Each structure stands twice: as structure tokens, then as C-alpha cells.
Amino acid sequence: MIFNRKFGIPDALQSLQPGAHWVLSGDLYEGLSWDSQDKEKPSEENINLEIERLQSEYDALNYQRSRKEEYPDFKDYLDGIVKNDQGQIDLYIASCLAIKEKYPKP
């Protein structure tokens, strides 16, 4: 899993002008060649703001990605229900609650 994703110009362009045609040489705005006649080329400021927005949204949900990696398999819970094993069910719930405590919502 990629937990430390960094957004860049291509991500911002895809978000701001989906379907636009462009070529980026390097990582800087100066390397952006705009090929779409029907869509306006975003300014460097708008691209940077979109990169920040995308990064903030992604970072704010890091707790969800961390939890997902560590949650026990839900099949253990279902198995406990089928076998009517309250101990197994309680263990599953306790494991989930411990992970939620380890990775709280911001």
C-alpha cells in the first residue's frame, strides 16, 4: 500500500481539466505544454492550490488506510457467529476497537 502519496501537476491537471491534452517535461509548470484548444490552461497558482487540496484530502484519510491494513479478517467474526462462539466474536470486536484507538480520526 502507498501511504505517503505525493500529488503533483499531473494529478492537479486531471482534477481541474479532465480529458485535457497536455505534455509535462519535468516537474515544473514551465515544462507544461498545453495541447487542448477547447479547455483553458490552468494557471500555476491554480495548479498549486489544487495540489494542496488533493494532498490535504488524501492525508486527512490516512487513518482509514492504516486501519484497513490492520483490521482482522471479517471472516473471523462471521465464523464466530456461525459457531455461536461469543469469545471469538468478542475478540474480533476488541481487536477492531484497539485499531480504532491506535489510529483515531483526526
DOKE-994410 format. One record per atom (N, C-alpha, C, O, CB): residue number from 1; residue in three letters; atom name; x, y, z. Coordinates in steps of 0.02 Angstrom, whole numbers, m for minus. Glycine has a CB too. Layout:
BEGIN
{r NUM 'Ala' 'CA' {X Y Z}}
...
END
This chain:
BEGIN
{r 1 'Met' 'N' {42 m60 0}}
{r 1 'Met' 'CA' {0 0 0}}
{r 1 'Met' 'C' {44 62 0}}
{r 1 'Met' 'O' {97 64 30}}
{r 1 'Met' 'CB' {m47 0 61}}
{r 2 'Ile' 'N' {20 113 m35}}
{r 2 'Ile' 'CA' {55 177 m37}}
{r 2 'Ile' 'C' {21 223 14}}
{r 2 'Ile' 'O' {m35 247 2}}
{r 2 'Ile' 'CB' {54 208 m109}}
{r 3 'Phe' 'N' {55 237 70}}
{r 3 'Phe' 'CA' {25 281 121}}
{r 3 'Phe' 'C' {53 352 116}}
{r 3 'Phe' 'O' {23 398 144}}
{r 3 'Phe' 'CB' {38 253 190}}
{r 4 'Asn' 'N' {109 362 83}}
{r 4 'Asn' 'CA' {140 427 80}}
{r 4 'Asn' 'C' {139 455 10}}
{r 4 'Asn' 'O' {190 478 m16}}
{r 4 'Asn' 'CB' {212 423 105}}
{r 5 'Arg' 'N' {82 453 m22}}
{r 5 'Arg' 'CA' {74 477 m90}}
{r 5 'Arg' 'C' {84 553 m92}}
{r 5 'Arg' 'O' {60 589 m49}}
{r 5 'Arg' 'CB' {5 459 m118}}
{r 6 'Lys' 'N' {121 575 m142}}
{r 6 'Lys' 'CA' {131 646 m153}}
{r 6 'Lys' 'C' {99 666 m219}}
{r 6 'Lys' 'O' {113 635 m271}}
{r 6 'Lys' 'CB' {207 665 m152}}
{r 7 'Phe' 'N' {57 716 m218}}
{r 7 'Phe' 'CA' {22 738 m278}}
{r 7 'Phe' 'C' {65 789 m315}}
{r 7 'Phe' 'O' {106 824 m286}}
{r 7 'Phe' 'CB' {m46 769 m260}}
{r 8 'Gly' 'N' {54 793 m380}}
{r 8 'Gly' 'CA' {93 838 m422}}
{r 8 'Gly' 'C' {50 869 m477}}
{r 8 'Gly' 'O' {m12 865 m475}}
{r 8 'Gly' 'CB' {152 801 m453}}
{r 9 'Ile' 'N' {83 899 m524}}
{r 9 'Ile' 'CA' {49 934 m578}}
{r 9 'Ile' 'C' {2 887 m617}}
{r 9 'Ile' 'O' {m54 907 m631}}
{r 9 'Ile' 'CB' {100 964 m626}}
{r 10 'Pro' 'N' {23 827 m635}}
{r 10 'Pro' 'CA' {m24 783 m672}}
{r 10 'Pro' 'C' {m89 770 m634}}
{r 10 'Pro' 'O' {m142 768 m665}}
{r 10 'Pro' 'CB' {10 717 m688}}
{r 11 'Asp' 'N' {m84 760 m569}}
{r 11 'Asp' 'CA' {m144 748 m529}}
{r 11 'Asp' 'C' {m190 809 m529}}
{r 11 'Asp' 'O' {m251 803 m536}}
{r 11 'Asp' 'CB' {m124 730 m456}}
{r 12 'Ala' 'N' {m159 868 m521}}
{r 12 'Ala' 'CA' {m199 929 m521}}
{r 12 'Ala' 'C' {m232 941 m588}}
{r 12 'Ala' 'O' {m290 961 m591}}
{r 12 'Ala' 'CB' {m155 989 m503}}
{r 13 'Leu' 'N' {m196 929 m643}}
{r 13 'Leu' 'CA' {m224 938 m709}}
{r 13 'Leu' 'C' {m283 891 m722}}
{r 13 'Leu' 'O' {m334 910 m750}}
{r 13 'Leu' 'CB' {m171 929 m763}}
{r 14 'Gln' 'N' {m274 829 m700}}
{r 14 'Gln' 'CA' {m328 780 m709}}
{r 14 'Gln' 'C' {m390 800 m669}}
{r 14 'Gln' 'O' {m446 789 m692}}
{r 14 'Gln' 'CB' {m304 709 m688}}
{r 15 'Ser' 'N' {m379 830 m611}}
{r 15 'Ser' 'CA' {m435 852 m570}}
{r 15 'Ser' 'C' {m467 916 m597}}
{r 15 'Ser' 'O' {m529 921 m599}}
{r 15 'Ser' 'CB' {m411 863 m498}}
{r 16 'Leu' 'N' {m426 964 m618}}
{r 16 'Leu' 'CA' {m452 1028 m641}}
{r 16 'Leu' 'C' {m480 1026 m711}}
{r 16 'Leu' 'O' {m531 1058 m725}}
{r 16 'Leu' 'CB' {m397 1079 m637}}
{r 17 'Gln' 'N' {m447 989 m756}}
{r 17 'Gln' 'CA' {m467 987 m826}}
{r 17 'Gln' 'C' {m466 915 m852}}
{r 17 'Gln' 'O' {m424 897 m893}}
{r 17 'Gln' 'CB' {m420 1032 m870}}
{r 18 'Pro' 'N' {m513 873 m828}}
{r 18 'Pro' 'CA' {m514 804 m850}}
{r 18 'Pro' 'C' {m522 800 m926}}
{r 18 'Pro' 'O' {m563 835 m955}}
{r 18 'Pro' 'CB' {m570 765 m815}}
{r 19 'Gly' 'N' {m485 756 m957}}
{r 19 'Gly' 'CA' {m489 747 m1029}}
{r 19 'Gly' 'C' {m447 795 m1069}}
{r 19 'Gly' 'O' {m446 790 m1131}}
{r 19 'Gly' 'CB' {m560 753 m1050}}
{r 20 'Ala' 'N' {m414 842 m1037}}
{r 20 'Ala' 'CA' {m372 890 m1073}}
{r 20 'Ala' 'C' {m310 854 m1099}}
{r 20 'Ala' 'O' {m288 804 m1072}}
{r 20 'Ala' 'CB' {m352 950 m1027}}
{r 21 'His' 'N' {m282 882 m1152}}
{r 21 'His' 'CA' {m221 854 m1182}}
{r 21 'His' 'C' {m162 901 m1167}}
{r 21 'His' 'O' {m165 960 m1181}}
{r 21 'His' 'CB' {m229 844 m1260}}
{r 22 'Trp' 'N' {m111 872 m1138}}
{r 22 'Trp' 'CA' {m53 911 m1118}}
{r 22 'Trp' 'C' {7 865 m1113}}
{r 22 'Trp' 'O' {1 804 m1112}}
{r 22 'Trp' 'CB' {m66 947 m1051}}
{r 23 'Val' 'N' {67 895 m1111}}
{r 23 'Val' 'CA' {129 859 m1103}}
{r 23 'Val' 'C' {169 897 m1050}}
{r 23 'Val' 'O' {174 958 m1052}}
{r 23 'Val' 'CB' {170 852 m1171}}
{r 24 'Leu' 'N' {197 859 m1003}}
{r 24 'Leu' 'CA' {237 890 m950}}
{r 24 'Leu' 'C' {308 863 m954}}
{r 24 'Leu' 'O' {320 803 m949}}
{r 24 'Leu' 'CB' {207 875 m880}}
{r 25 'Ser' 'N' {356 908 m964}}
{r 25 'Ser' 'CA' {426 890 m965}}
{r 25 'Ser' 'C' {456 912 m898}}
{r 25 'Ser' 'O' {463 971 m885}}
{r 25 'Ser' 'CB' {465 924 m1025}}
{r 26 'Gly' 'N' {472 864 m857}}
{r 26 'Gly' 'CA' {497 878 m790}}
{r 26 'Gly' 'C' {441 884 m740}}
{r 26 'Gly' 'O' {386 859 m750}}
{r 26 'Gly' 'CB' {539 942 m790}}
{r 27 'Asp' 'N' {456 919 m685}}
{r 27 'Asp' 'CA' {407 925 m630}}
{r 27 'Asp' 'C' {383 996 m620}}
{r 27 'Asp' 'O' {345 1010 m574}}
{r 27 'Asp' 'CB' {437 900 m567}}
{r 28 'Leu' 'N' {404 1043 m663}}
{r 28 'Leu' 'CA' {387 1113 m653}}
{r 28 'Leu' 'C' {336 1137 m704}}
{r 28 'Leu' 'O' {330 1110 m759}}
{r 28 'Leu' 'CB' {450 1156 m658}}
{r 29 'Tyr' 'N' {299 1189 m684}}
{r 29 'Tyr' 'CA' {247 1218 m726}}
{r 29 'Tyr' 'C' {276 1241 m793}}
{r 29 'Tyr' 'O' {242 1237 m845}}
{r 29 'Tyr' 'CB' {214 1277 m691}}
{r 30 'Glu' 'N' {337 1264 m793}}
{r 30 'Glu' 'CA' {369 1288 m855}}
{r 30 'Glu' 'C' {375 1233 m907}}
{r 30 'Glu' 'O' {379 1247 m967}}
{r 30 'Glu' 'CB' {438 1316 m840}}
{r 31 'Gly' 'N' {374 1170 m886}}
{r 31 'Gly' 'CA' {379 1114 m932}}
{r 31 'Gly' 'C' {312 1090 m958}}
{r 31 'Gly' 'O' {309 1040 m993}}
{r 31 'Gly' 'CB' {413 1057 m898}}
{r 32 'Leu' 'N' {259 1127 m943}}
{r 32 'Leu' 'CA' {191 1107 m964}}
{r 32 'Leu' 'C' {175 1136 m1032}}
{r 32 'Leu' 'O' {173 1196 m1042}}
{r 32 'Leu' 'CB' {139 1131 m913}}
{r 33 'Ser' 'N' {163 1091 m1080}}
{r 33 'Ser' 'CA' {140 1111 m1147}}
{r 33 'Ser' 'C' {66 1094 m1152}}
{r 33 'Ser' 'O' {47 1036 m1143}}
{r 33 'Ser' 'CB' {182 1076 m1204}}
{r 34 'Trp' 'N' {25 1144 m1165}}
{r 34 'Trp' 'CA' {m47 1135 m1167}}
{r 34 'Trp' 'C' {m69 1123 m1239}}
{r 34 'Trp' 'O' {m58 1165 m1283}}
{r 34 'Trp' 'CB' {m84 1197 m1138}}
{r 35 'Asp' 'N' {m101 1066 m1250}}
{r 35 'Asp' 'CA' {m123 1047 m1318}}
{r 35 'Asp' 'C' {m198 1051 m1328}}
{r 35 'Asp' 'O' {m222 1041 m1384}}
{r 35 'Asp' 'CB' {m99 978 m1333}}
{r 36 'Ser' 'N' {m236 1064 m1276}}
{r 36 'Ser' 'CA' {m309 1066 m1281}}
{r 36 'Ser' 'C' {m332 1135 m1302}}
{r 36 'Ser' 'O' {m320 1185 m1268}}
{r 36 'Ser' 'CB' {m343 1047 m1215}}
{r 37 'Gln' 'N' {m366 1138 m1359}}
{r 37 'Gln' 'CA' {m393 1202 m1383}}
{r 37 'Gln' 'C' {m460 1218 m1350}}
{r 37 'Gln' 'O' {m478 1276 m1343}}
{r 37 'Gln' 'CB' {m401 1200 m1459}}
{r 38 'Asp' 'N' {m496 1167 m1329}}
{r 38 'Asp' 'CA' {m562 1177 m1301}}
{r 38 'Asp' 'C' {m563 1186 m1225}}
{r 38 'Asp' 'O' {m615 1198 m1196}}
{r 38 'Asp' 'CB' {m606 1119 m1320}}
{r 39 'Lys' 'N' {m504 1180 m1193}}
{r 39 'Lys' 'CA' {m501 1188 m1121}}
{r 39 'Lys' 'C' {m446 1238 m1104}}
{r 39 'Lys' 'O' {m393 1239 m1136}}
{r 39 'Lys' 'CB' {m487 1119 m1086}}
{r 40 'Glu' 'N' {m459 1278 m1055}}
{r 40 'Glu' 'CA' {m412 1330 m1035}}
{r 40 'Glu' 'C' {m356 1301 m992}}
{r 40 'Glu' 'O' {m368 1261 m947}}
{r 40 'Glu' 'CB' {m448 1387 m998}}
{r 41 'Lys' 'N' {m296 1322 m1006}}
{r 41 'Lys' 'CA' {m238 1301 m967}}
{r 41 'Lys' 'C' {m242 1333 m897}}
{r 41 'Lys' 'O' {m246 1394 m892}}
{r 41 'Lys' 'CB' {m171 1320 m1003}}
{r 42 'Pro' 'N' {m241 1292 m845}}
{r 42 'Pro' 'CA' {m244 1320 m777}}
{r 42 'Pro' 'C' {m179 1359 m762}}
{r 42 'Pro' 'O' {m125 1343 m787}}
{r 42 'Pro' 'CB' {m254 1264 m725}}
{r 43 'Ser' 'N' {m186 1409 m721}}
{r 43 'Ser' 'CA' {m128 1448 m701}}
{r 43 'Ser' 'C' {m85 1407 m652}}
{r 43 'Ser' 'O' {m109 1359 m623}}
{r 43 'Ser' 'CB' {m149 1515 m668}}
{r 44 'Glu' 'N' {m23 1427 m645}}
{r 44 'Glu' 'CA' {21 1392 m598}}
{r 44 'Glu' 'C' {m7 1396 m527}}
{r 44 'Glu' 'O' {m3 1348 m489}}
{r 44 'Glu' 'CB' {92 1422 m601}}
{r 45 'Glu' 'N' {m35 1454 m510}}
{r 45 'Glu' 'CA' {m64 1463 m443}}
{r 45 'Glu' 'C' {m123 1415 m432}}
{r 45 'Glu' 'O' {m128 1383 m379}}
{r 45 'Glu' 'CB' {m88 1535 m433}}
{r 46 'Asn' 'N' {m167 1408 m483}}
{r 46 'Asn' 'CA' {m224 1363 m476}}
{r 46 'Asn' 'C' {m201 1290 m471}}
{r 46 'Asn' 'O' {m230 1251 m434}}
{r 46 'Asn' 'CB' {m272 1370 m535}}
{r 47 'Ile' 'N' {m150 1273 m508}}
{r 47 'Ile' 'CA' {m123 1205 m504}}
{r 47 'Ile' 'C' {m94 1192 m435}}
{r 47 'Ile' 'O' {m106 1139 m406}}
{r 47 'Ile' 'CB' {m69 1193 m559}}
{r 48 'Asn' 'N' {m56 1239 m408}}
{r 48 'Asn' 'CA' {m27 1230 m342}}
{r 48 'Asn' 'C' {m81 1225 m288}}
{r 48 'Asn' 'O' {m74 1186 m241}}
{r 48 'Asn' 'CB' {20 1287 m326}}
{r 49 'Leu' 'N' {m133 1265 m294}}
{r 49 'Leu' 'CA' {m188 1261 m246}}
{r 49 'Leu' 'C' {m223 1193 m250}}
{r 49 'Leu' 'O' {m243 1165 m199}}
{r 49 'Leu' 'CB' {m239 1317 m259}}
{r 50 'Glu' 'N' {m231 1167 m311}}
{r 50 'Glu' 'CA' {m264 1102 m319}}
{r 50 'Glu' 'C' {m220 1046 m291}}
{r 50 'Glu' 'O' {m245 999 m261}}
{r 50 'Glu' 'CB' {m279 1089 m393}}
{r 51 'Ile' 'N' {m155 1051 m301}}
{r 51 'Ile' 'CA' {m109 1001 m272}}
{r 51 'Ile' 'C' {m116 1001 m196}}
{r 51 'Ile' 'O' {m120 948 m165}}
{r 51 'Ile' 'CB' {m35 1016 m293}}
{r 52 'Glu' 'N' {m117 1060 m166}}
{r 52 'Glu' 'CA' {m125 1065 m93}}
{r 52 'Glu' 'C' {m191 1036 m71}}
{r 52 'Glu' 'O' {m194 1000 m20}}
{r 52 'Glu' 'CB' {m120 1139 m71}}
{r 53 'Arg' 'N' {m245 1050 m108}}
{r 53 'Arg' 'CA' {m311 1024 m90}}
{r 53 'Arg' 'C' {m312 948 m93}}
{r 53 'Arg' 'O' {m336 915 m47}}
{r 53 'Arg' 'CB' {m365 1053 m136}}
{r 54 'Leu' 'N' {m287 921 m148}}
{r 54 'Leu' 'CA' {m285 848 m157}}
{r 54 'Leu' 'C' {m244 815 m102}}
{r 54 'Leu' 'O' {m263 763 m75}}
{r 54 'Leu' 'CB' {m258 830 m226}}
{r 55 'Gln' 'N' {m186 845 m87}}
{r 55 'Gln' 'CA' {m142 816 m35}}
{r 55 'Gln' 'C' {m176 818 33}}
{r 55 'Gln' 'O' {m171 770 71}}
{r 55 'Gln' 'CB' {m76 854 m33}}
{r 56 'Ser' 'N' {m209 873 49}}
{r 56 'Ser' 'CA' {m244 880 113}}
{r 56 'Ser' 'C' {m299 828 120}}
{r 56 'Ser' 'O' {m306 797 173}}
{r 56 'Ser' 'CB' {m273 950 121}}
{r 57 'Glu' 'N' {m338 819 67}}
{r 57 'Glu' 'CA' {m392 769 69}}
{r 57 'Glu' 'C' {m363 699 79}}
{r 57 'Glu' 'O' {m389 660 119}}
{r 57 'Glu' 'CB' {m433 772 5}}
{r 58 'Tyr' 'N' {m310 684 43}}
{r 58 'Tyr' 'CA' {m278 618 49}}
{r 58 'Tyr' 'C' {m250 608 119}}
{r 58 'Tyr' 'O' {m261 555 150}}
{r 58 'Tyr' 'CB' {m223 610 m4}}
{r 59 'Asp' 'N' {m214 657 144}}
{r 59 'Asp' 'CA' {m182 650 210}}
{r 59 'Asp' 'C' {m235 643 266}}
{r 59 'Asp' 'O' {m223 608 314}}
{r 59 'Asp' 'CB' {m137 710 224}}
{r 60 'Ala' 'N' {m291 677 258}}
{r 60 'Ala' 'CA' {m343 675 309}}
{r 60 'Ala' 'C' {m373 605 316}}
{r 60 'Ala' 'O' {m403 589 368}}
{r 60 'Ala' 'CB' {m398 725 293}}
{r 61 'Leu' 'N' {m367 564 265}}
{r 61 'Leu' 'CA' {m396 496 267}}
{r 61 'Leu' 'C' {m343 442 281}}
{r 61 'Leu' 'O' {m357 383 272}}
{r 61 'Leu' 'CB' {m431 481 202}}
{r 62 'Asn' 'N' {m284 463 302}}
{r 62 'Asn' 'CA' {m231 414 315}}
{r 62 'Asn' 'C' {m251 365 370}}
{r 62 'Asn' 'O' {m232 306 367}}
{r 62 'Asn' 'CB' {m167 450 336}}
{r 63 'Tyr' 'N' {m289 388 419}}
{r 63 'Tyr' 'CA' {m311 343 472}}
{r 63 'Tyr' 'C' {m352 285 444}}
{r 63 'Tyr' 'O' {m348 229 469}}
{r 63 'Tyr' 'CB' {m352 381 524}}
{r 64 'Gln' 'N' {m392 298 393}}
{r 64 'Gln' 'CA' {m433 245 363}}
{r 64 'Gln' 'C' {m389 192 329}}
{r 64 'Gln' 'O' {m400 132 336}}
{r 64 'Gln' 'CB' {m482 274 312}}
{r 65 'Arg' 'N' {m338 216 293}}
{r 65 'Arg' 'CA' {m294 169 259}}
{r 65 'Arg' 'C' {m254 128 309}}
{r 65 'Arg' 'O' {m243 68 299}}
{r 65 'Arg' 'CB' {m245 206 212}}
{r 66 'Ser' 'N' {m233 159 363}}
{r 66 'Ser' 'CA' {m195 124 415}}
{r 66 'Ser' 'C' {m239 72 449}}
{r 66 'Ser' 'O' {m217 15 461}}
{r 66 'Ser' 'CB' {m167 173 467}}
{r 67 'Arg' 'N' {m300 91 465}}
{r 67 'Arg' 'CA' {m346 44 497}}
{r 67 'Arg' 'C' {m359 m16 451}}
{r 67 'Arg' 'O' {m358 m73 473}}
{r 67 'Arg' 'CB' {m412 79 514}}
{r 68 'Lys' 'N' {m372 m3 388}}
{r 68 'Lys' 'CA' {m390 m56 341}}
{r 68 'Lys' 'C' {m336 m109 338}}
{r 68 'Lys' 'O' {m350 m169 333}}
{r 68 'Lys' 'CB' {m402 m27 271}}
{r 69 'Glu' 'N' {m273 m88 341}}
{r 69 'Glu' 'CA' {m217 m135 338}}
{r 69 'Glu' 'C' {m214 m181 398}}
{r 69 'Glu' 'O' {m191 m237 393}}
{r 69 'Glu' 'CB' {m152 m97 332}}
{r 70 'Glu' 'N' {m238 m157 456}}
{r 70 'Glu' 'CA' {m230 m195 518}}
{r 70 'Glu' 'C' {m294 m228 544}}
{r 70 'Glu' 'O' {m290 m271 588}}
{r 70 'Glu' 'CB' {m203 m150 570}}
{r 71 'Tyr' 'N' {m351 m210 517}}
{r 71 'Tyr' 'CA' {m412 m242 541}}
{r 71 'Tyr' 'C' {m408 m318 531}}
{r 71 'Tyr' 'O' {m382 m341 480}}
{r 71 'Tyr' 'CB' {m474 m213 505}}
{r 72 'Pro' 'N' {m435 m356 578}}
{r 72 'Pro' 'CA' {m437 m428 568}}
{r 72 'Pro' 'C' {m486 m446 512}}
{r 72 'Pro' 'O' {m530 m406 495}}
{r 72 'Pro' 'CB' {m458 m465 634}}
{r 73 'Asp' 'N' {m477 m503 484}}
{r 73 'Asp' 'CA' {m520 m527 430}}
{r 73 'Asp' 'C' {m592 m535 456}}
{r 73 'Asp' 'O' {m603 m568 507}}
{r 73 'Asp' 'CB' {m494 m594 400}}
{r 74 'Phe' 'N' {m640 m505 422}}
{r 74 'Phe' 'CA' {m710 m509 444}}
{r 74 'Phe' 'C' {m736 m581 446}}
{r 74 'Phe' 'O' {m786 m596 478}}
{r 74 'Phe' 'CB' {m755 m467 399}}
{r 75 'Lys' 'N' {m701 m626 411}}
{r 75 'Lys' 'CA' {m722 m696 411}}
{r 75 'Lys' 'C' {m715 m726 481}}
{r 75 'Lys' 'O' {m752 m772 499}}
{r 75 'Lys' 'CB' {m680 m736 361}}
{r 76 'Asp' 'N' {m669 m700 521}}
{r 76 'Asp' 'CA' {m662 m723 590}}
{r 76 'Asp' 'C' {m725 m706 630}}
{r 76 'Asp' 'O' {m748 m746 671}}
{r 76 'Asp' 'CB' {m600 m691 624}}
{r 77 'Tyr' 'N' {m752 m648 617}}
{r 77 'Tyr' 'CA' {m814 m627 651}}
{r 77 'Tyr' 'C' {m872 m672 630}}
{r 77 'Tyr' 'O' {m910 m696 672}}
{r 77 'Tyr' 'CB' {m829 m553 635}}
{r 78 'Leu' 'N' {m879 m682 564}}
{r 78 'Leu' 'CA' {m933 m724 539}}
{r 78 'Leu' 'C' {m927 m795 564}}
{r 78 'Leu' 'O' {m976 m828 580}}
{r 78 'Leu' 'CB' {m935 m722 463}}
{r 79 'Asp' 'N' {m865 m819 566}}
{r 79 'Asp' 'CA' {m853 m887 591}}
{r 79 'Asp' 'C' {m876 m893 664}}
{r 79 'Asp' 'O' {m906 m943 684}}
{r 79 'Asp' 'CB' {m778 m905 585}}
{r 80 'Gly' 'N' {m862 m841 703}}
{r 80 'Gly' 'CA' {m885 m841 773}}
{r 80 'Gly' 'C' {m960 m841 779}}
{r 80 'Gly' 'O' {m988 m873 823}}
{r 80 'Gly' 'CB' {m857 m781 809}}
{r 81 'Ile' 'N' {m994 m806 734}}
{r 81 'Ile' 'CA' {m1067 m805 735}}
{r 81 'Ile' 'C' {m1095 m874 717}}
{r 81 'Ile' 'O' {m1139 m900 750}}
{r 81 'Ile' 'CB' {m1094 m752 685}}
{r 82 'Val' 'N' {m1067 m903 664}}
{r 82 'Val' 'CA' {m1091 m969 641}}
{r 82 'Val' 'C' {m1081 m1021 696}}
{r 82 'Val' 'O' {m1124 m1064 706}}
{r 82 'Val' 'CB' {m1055 m990 577}}
{r 83 'Lys' 'N' {m1024 m1018 730}}
{r 83 'Lys' 'CA' {m1009 m1068 782}}
{r 83 'Lys' 'C' {m1039 m1048 849}}
{r 83 'Lys' 'O' {m1032 m1085 898}}
{r 83 'Lys' 'CB' {m933 m1075 789}}
{r 84 'Asn' 'N' {m1072 m990 851}}
{r 84 'Asn' 'CA' {m1100 m964 913}}
{r 84 'Asn' 'C' {m1047 m960 967}}
{r 84 'Asn' 'O' {m1058 m979 1025}}
{r 84 'Asn' 'CB' {m1159 m1008 936}}
{r 85 'Asp' 'N' {m988 m935 947}}
{r 85 'Asp' 'CA' {m930 m930 992}}
{r 85 'Asp' 'C' {m923 m856 1013}}
{r 85 'Asp' 'O' {m891 m816 978}}
{r 85 'Asp' 'CB' {m864 m956 958}}
{r 86 'Gln' 'N' {m953 m840 1069}}
{r 86 'Gln' 'CA' {m953 m770 1092}}
{r 86 'Gln' 'C' {m882 m746 1106}}
{r 86 'Gln' 'O' {m867 m687 1096}}
{r 86 'Gln' 'CB' {m996 m762 1155}}
{r 87 'Gly' 'N' {m839 m790 1129}}
{r 87 'Gly' 'CA' {m769 m771 1142}}
{r 87 'Gly' 'C' {m735 m748 1078}}
{r 87 'Gly' 'O' {m699 m698 1079}}
{r 87 'Gly' 'CB' {m731 m829 1173}}
{r 88 'Gln' 'N' {m746 m783 1023}}
{r 88 'Gln' 'CA' {m716 m765 959}}
{r 88 'Gln' 'C' {m745 m699 934}}
{r 88 'Gln' 'O' {m708 m657 907}}
{r 88 'Gln' 'CB' {m728 m820 906}}
{r 89 'Ile' 'N' {m809 m689 943}}
{r 89 'Ile' 'CA' {m842 m627 923}}
{r 89 'Ile' 'C' {m814 m569 964}}
{r 89 'Ile' 'O' {m798 m516 936}}
{r 89 'Ile' 'CB' {m919 m631 932}}
{r 90 'Asp' 'N' {m809 m578 1029}}
{r 90 'Asp' 'CA' {m783 m525 1073}}
{r 90 'Asp' 'C' {m710 m508 1057}}
{r 90 'Asp' 'O' {m691 m450 1058}}
{r 90 'Asp' 'CB' {m789 m547 1147}}
{r 91 'Leu' 'N' {m671 m559 1040}}
{r 91 'Leu' 'CA' {m601 m547 1022}}
{r 91 'Leu' 'C' {m597 m505 958}}
{r 91 'Leu' 'O' {m556 m460 953}}
{r 91 'Leu' 'CB' {m564 m615 1012}}
{r 92 'Tyr' 'N' {m639 m521 910}}
{r 92 'Tyr' 'CA' {m641 m483 847}}
{r 92 'Tyr' 'C' {m658 m410 861}}
{r 92 'Tyr' 'O' {m625 m364 837}}
{r 92 'Tyr' 'CB' {m692 m514 798}}
{r 93 'Ile' 'N' {m710 m399 901}}
{r 93 'Ile' 'CA' {m731 m330 916}}
{r 93 'Ile' 'C' {m677 m293 954}}
{r 93 'Ile' 'O' {m663 m235 940}}
{r 93 'Ile' 'CB' {m797 m331 958}}
{r 94 'Ala' 'N' {m646 m326 1003}}
{r 94 'Ala' 'CA' {m592 m295 1041}}
{r 94 'Ala' 'C' {m533 m276 996}}
{r 94 'Ala' 'O' {m502 m223 1004}}
{r 94 'Ala' 'CB' {m568 m341 1098}}
{r 95 'Ser' 'N' {m517 m319 948}}
{r 95 'Ser' 'CA' {m463 m305 901}}
{r 95 'Ser' 'C' {m479 m244 859}}
{r 95 'Ser' 'O' {m436 m200 849}}
{r 95 'Ser' 'CB' {m450 m365 855}}
{r 96 'Cys' 'N' {m540 m240 835}}
{r 96 'Cys' 'CA' {m561 m182 794}}
{r 96 'Cys' 'C' {m558 m117 835}}
{r 96 'Cys' 'O' {m535 m66 811}}
{r 96 'Cys' 'CB' {m632 m192 766}}
{r 97 'Leu' 'N' {m582 m120 897}}
{r 97 'Leu' 'CA' {m582 m60 939}}
{r 97 'Leu' 'C' {m511 m38 956}}
{r 97 'Leu' 'O' {m497 22 961}}
{r 97 'Leu' 'CB' {m621 m74 1004}}
{r 98 'Ala' 'N' {m466 m86 965}}
{r 98 'Ala' 'CA' {m395 m69 979}}
{r 98 'Ala' 'C' {m364 m34 919}}
{r 98 'Ala' 'O' {m325 13 927}}
{r 98 'Ala' 'CB' {m355 m133 997}}
{r 99 'Ile' 'N' {m381 m56 859}}
{r 99 'Ile' 'CA' {m354 m24 799}}
{r 99 'Ile' 'C' {m382 46 790}}
{r 99 'Ile' 'O' {m347 92 769}}
{r 99 'Ile' 'CB' {m369 m67 736}}
{r 100 'Lys' 'N' {m447 54 806}}
{r 100 'Lys' 'CA' {m477 121 802}}
{r 100 'Lys' 'C' {m444 168 852}}
{r 100 'Lys' 'O' {m435 227 838}}
{r 100 'Lys' 'CB' {m553 117 816}}
{r 101 'Glu' 'N' {m426 142 910}}
{r 101 'Glu' 'CA' {m391 183 959}}
{r 101 'Glu' 'C' {m320 199 937}}
{r 101 'Glu' 'O' {m295 254 949}}
{r 101 'Glu' 'CB' {m390 147 1028}}
{r 102 'Lys' 'N' {m288 151 904}}
{r 102 'Lys' 'CA' {m219 161 880}}
{r 102 'Lys' 'C' {m217 214 824}}
{r 102 'Lys' 'O' {m170 253 821}}
{r 102 'Lys' 'CB' {m190 94 854}}
{r 103 'Tyr' 'N' {m268 215 782}}
{r 103 'Tyr' 'CA' {m273 262 726}}
{r 103 'Tyr' 'C' {m337 301 731}}
{r 103 'Tyr' 'O' {m385 288 695}}
{r 103 'Tyr' 'CB' {m269 224 658}}
{r 104 'Pro' 'N' {m340 351 776}}
{r 104 'Pro' 'CA' {m402 389 785}}
{r 104 'Pro' 'C' {m415 435 727}}
{r 104 'Pro' 'O' {m370 454 689}}
{r 104 'Pro' 'CB' {m400 429 850}}
{r 105 'Lys' 'N' {m478 454 720}}
{r 105 'Lys' 'CA' {m496 504 670}}
{r 105 'Lys' 'C' {m465 570 691}}
{r 105 'Lys' 'O' {m461 586 751}}
{r 105 'Lys' 'CB' {m574 511 663}}
{r 106 'Pro' 'N' {m442 609 643}}
{r 106 'Pro' 'CA' {m412 674 661}}
{r 106 'Pro' 'C' {m464 723 689}}
{r 106 'Pro' 'O' {m448 779 706}}
{r 106 'Pro' 'CB' {m378 706 600}}
END
